[in-house]
Amino acid sequence: MTPTDEQAGAWTESFDSGKFVRKSSEFRGTIQPGGTFDVESDRYHLYVSHACPWAHRTIITRTLLGLEDHLSVDVVDWRMNQDGSWSFNPEEEGATVDSVHGETSLEGIYNRALDGWNESQRIGTVPVLWDRHHSTIVNNESREIIRMFDTLAQSGLGNGRTLCPEELKEQIDAMIDANYESVNNGVYKSGFARTQEAYDAAVTSLFERLDELEIHLEGRDWLVGEEKGVLTEADICLFPTLVRFDLVYVVHFKCNLRRIIDYPNLQAFVERMIDQPGIRETCHWHHIKAHYFWSHQNINTFRIIPLGPLEGAHTR
Ligand SMILES: N[C@@H](CCC(=O)N[C@@H](CS)C(=O)NCC(=O)O)C(=O)O
């Protein structure tokens, strides 16, 4: 069977001259003390895929801020359906049921939040932050969700740590912006490109940015902050893409000018992050690898999952 456009799922929602254009997130509420979405323990629930780099940001942040006892989590199956939707499958190791509603698919959760969702032709993405109090989705944009977790931690939940110190906020936002199109989204633009020009442009700007980051990280531990820097949201937003790079993106998305292991400072950065308490446990290698090679049949017709690579950050 020849892969069709539908098999690319909602990933292919929009193409412009062969260029992959990511859809925008629908739910953009904010947790704020005294606001509609107030600060409260055990009120919010996170739906993630362990395969997804955007969702991985939220899981890492929850761990680093010590929010585990305040914020519950469910995990979808690593297999993304052909239409780009996600299902719950507790039979799969590392995946769970929907413990809040007992839905069998993430679409059921989006439908609960928005009347008519099922008829809207839209497909829900992970991560999703659910509010038990208002029975709705607060937000489904990873970058905003992790900032809200900081609010929770600053408001007496978790360990009180901040991953976005006020004095670094501007730099953090600038760094996240600088890496978003070229790197985080750049790997997808490379892999889903439908013209040689679109692919060439995406891969070129991806590696230009990785080259810059390699230089930036010389003598530093983290992306932002004085001297060696401090671990912030900027690092959390970059890491999930880098940790998937050699495992998946080099082959599956043809991001193959270099590997992360060929960049000493980027590789050291990945290892430094993995070595933070609790972070290795957030890296589910099977979910990551199997998800991409199995789910995107439009670019991997026979769903063959490569055996390698032998070396990578995760082998340490
Ligand atoms: N902008 C979103 C992107 C989320 C996203 O695209 N998630 C992917 C998984 S890696 C997804 O759920 N895709 C399903 C689809 O688009 O159908 C964020 O950062 O939270």
The ligand as an SDF file (V2000), in Angstrom:
LIG
                    3D

 20 19  0  0  0  0  0  0  0  0999 V2000
    2.9280   22.9420   20.4150 N   0  0  0  0  0  0  0  0  0  0  0  0
    2.6500   21.7780   21.0690 C   0  0  0  0  0  0  0  0  0  0  0  0
    3.0080   20.6110   20.1730 C   0  0  0  0  0  0  0  0  0  0  0  0
    2.5030   19.3150   20.7140 C   0  0  0  0  0  0  0  0  0  0  0  0
    2.5570   18.1990   19.6640 C   0  0  0  0  0  0  0  0  0  0  0  0
    2.6070   18.4520   18.4480 O   0  0  0  0  0  0  0  0  0  0  0  0
    2.5300   16.9340   20.1260 N   0  0  0  0  0  0  0  0  0  0  0  0
    2.5590   15.8100   19.2130 C   0  0  0  0  0  0  0  0  0  0  0  0
    3.3290   14.6400   19.7450 C   0  0  0  0  0  0  0  0  0  0  0  0
    5.0670   14.8320   19.6990 S   0  0  0  0  0  0  0  0  0  0  0  0
    1.1690   15.2830   18.9770 C   0  0  0  0  0  0  0  0  0  0  0  0
    0.4370   15.0310   19.9110 O   0  0  0  0  0  0  0  0  0  0  0  0
    0.8000   15.0980   17.7270 N   0  0  0  0  0  0  0  0  0  0  0  0
   -0.4430   14.5160   17.3570 C   0  0  0  0  0  0  0  0  0  0  0  0
   -1.0250   15.1740   16.1580 C   0  0  0  0  0  0  0  0  0  0  0  0
   -0.5670   16.2680   15.7930 O   0  0  0  0  0  0  0  0  0  0  0  0
   -1.9500   14.5910   15.6110 O   0  0  0  0  0  0  0  0  0  0  0  0
    3.4150   21.7590   22.3850 C   0  0  0  0  0  0  0  0  0  0  0  0
    4.5770   22.1820   22.4290 O   0  0  0  0  0  0  0  0  0  0  0  0
    2.8280   21.3570   23.3760 O   0  0  0  0  0  0  0  0  0  0  0  0
  1  2  1  0
  2  3  1  0
  2 18  1  0
  3  4  1  0
  4  5  1  0
  5  6  2  0
  5  7  1  0
  7  8  1  0
  8  9  1  0
  8 11  1  0
  9 10  1  0
 11 12  2  0
 11 13  1  0
 13 14  1  0
 14 15  1  0
 15 16  2  0
 15 17  1  0
 18 19  2  0
 18 20  1  0
M  END
$$$$
